[in-house]
């Protein structure tokens, strides 16, 4: 088995242990340590220098900007769009839903830096919108934005109290997501999904499992275009 497959297999195994520890609600420090390891592995090395594997760096190694923007026949997404989607979802959930703060996308003028017209996470985005974003987005800024989101996530999680993990997602925060245009009506399904989660559930999906799923998708695209 190749190293890349081994890394993904090990991450999956650790996710099982992380889920068990987190949802026990009795092993907070252990769960926190596992979260940082799982999360760091899905970003670039600058987000967590102590992680032995960096899936984003692996994805972009040897990948040109043209390849990152390409949407293959029969495919719904480009690699660039997938990275955008991962970063936006993590930004929205970890900053608004978990801590009631501000999206980095808004506070850091990332719409200007990224050179995009879209502001939402892309849930329900049609093919024309995906193609437009893939063509116009600044790839270097995209990776910088995702790094900034990753750093902020880790700051937020370090500030959580153990009892916070059991709290249900605040409906007022969900409404903020809608009001700020972070999720459009076409993506209402994800709002419904988040409304059924507690904070522990959010740590399991967007910044860990959700990123892993889409990095796997991006890797399959890379294998065809690079």
N, C-alpha and C positions, 0 to 999 in steps of 0.2 A: 504494500500500500504506500502511495506517495506521501510526501510530507504534507502537502496541502490537504489531502483527504484525512490524514491523521489529525491535523489541527482542527478541522471541522468536526471530526468524530469526538475528539477530546472536549471541544466546546459543548457539544450536545450532551455529553456525559455530565459535565460540570453544571449545565443548565438544570438537569434533573436534581442534582444535589442542592443547587441554589433554590429551586422551587420548594423542595422539602424543608429546607432551613427557614426560608422566608415565611412560608405559610404555617409553620409551627407557632409563630408569634412568641417564641420563647428563646430564640437563639439570634438575637438582634445583631450582636457584634459579628458573629460568624456569617450571617446573611449579608451584612454590609460589606464585609471583606470579599465575599463571593461576587456581590454585585459589581464592585469596582474592577475585579479581575475580568468578569464577563463583559462588562461595558468597554473597558480599555482595549480588549482584543478586537473589538468591532470598529475601532477608530484608527487614526494614524498614531505613530509613535510619540508625537509631541503631546498627545492627550494624557498618556500614561506611560512614561519611559520604562517602567518596571515590568511591563507585560511582555512575555516572550514571543507573542505573535500579534501582528497587526493586519487585520483583514482588509481594511481600506488601502493601506500601502501596497499590499499584495495585489489588489485589484488594479491599481493605477500604474504598477510597475510595467513599463513597456507599452502602455496604452497611449495612443495619440489623442489629441482633442477631437479630431474628426471621427475616430472610432468611438469615443465616448458619446458623441452626438448621434451616432447612427441608429436608426430604427430598422431592424431587419424585417424583410417580408414575413408576414405571419406573426410578428411580435408586436406587443402593445407598447413597449417602453424602450427608451434608450438608457444607457448607463447613467448619463447625466441626469435624466429625469428621476431615476431611481435614487440617486444620491440626494437630489433636491427633496424628494418625498421623504426620505428617511430623516433628513435634517429638520425639515419643517414639522414633521410629526413629533420628533423628540423635543423641539423647541416649544411647541404648543403644549404638549402634555406635561413636561417637566417644569415649565415656567408658569403657565396659567393654572392647570388643573392640580398639580401637586403642591405648589407653594403660593399660588395666588399672586404671582408677580407679573412682570412684563415680558412679552416675547422679545428675544434678542433681535429678531427680524425688524421689529419696529424701533426699538431703542438704539440700534446700531446702524440705522440707515442702510440696511443690507439690500433693500430693493434697488437702491442706486448702485451700490457696489456690484451686485449680481447682474445688473442690466436686464432685469426682467419686468414684465408688466403684471404677471401673476403674483398674488399675495397669499393664496390659499395653499393647503397641503397637497392638493392634486387629487383628492378622493372624488371620483365621479368626473374627472377631467376628460373631455372627449379627445379623439385622435388628433384633431387640428390643434388643440391646445397643447397637447404633449409634444407635437412636432415643433410648434412655435417656440416653446420653452427650451427644447433640446437644441434648437438652432441659435437662440439668442443669448443663452446664459453664459456668463464669464466663468470658465472652468476653474481658474485659479481662485477666484473669489468664492466659488461654490465650496471648494475644499477648505478655504479659510473659515467660511461660515459654519461648516460642519464641525471644524475644530473648536470654534468658539462655543457652539452649542454643547459639545461634549464637555468642555471645561466647566460651563455653567451648570450642567446636569450634576456633575460631581460636587460642586459647591452646594447645590441645593440638597442633595442627598445627605451630605455630611451634617446638615443642619436639622434633619428630621429627628423627631422623638420616636421612641419605639411604639408608643400608643397611637401615633399618627397612622401607622400602617393599616390599622383596622378601619379607619374612617372611610366612609363612602365619599365618592366624588361629589363636591358641592354643586348643586344645580345652578347656582349663580355663576360659578366659574365656567360651567358648560355654556351658559348663555353668553358669557363674554367671548368665548371662542366663535360663536355664531355672529355676534354683534361686530366683532373685529374682522369678519370675513376670512378667518383662518380656515374654516370649513364652510363650503358653499352648500346650498340646499341639495344639490345633486349628491353630496357626500353625507347626507343625514344619517346613513347607516352607521357611520363611525361614531357619531355623537350618541346614538342609541347604545352602541357597544360600550363606550366610556361611561355612560350613565349607570351601567350595571356593575361597574368595577369599584373596588376600594383602592386605596393608595398602593397597597402591596401588589394588587393586580396590574396597576399601571407600571410598576417597576419590572414586572415580569414580561410585559409585552412591548410597549414602544421602544425603550432604550436597550433592550436585550433581544428578545425573540424576534420582534418585528424587523430590527436591523439585520439580524442574521438571515432571515428569510429573503430579504431583498438583496443582500450582498451575495447570497447564493444565486439568485436570479441574474444579477449583474455579472457574476463569474461565468455563468452559462452563455451569456451574450458575448463576453470577451473571448471565450474559447472559439467562437464562430467568426469573430471579426479581426482578432489580433494575429 
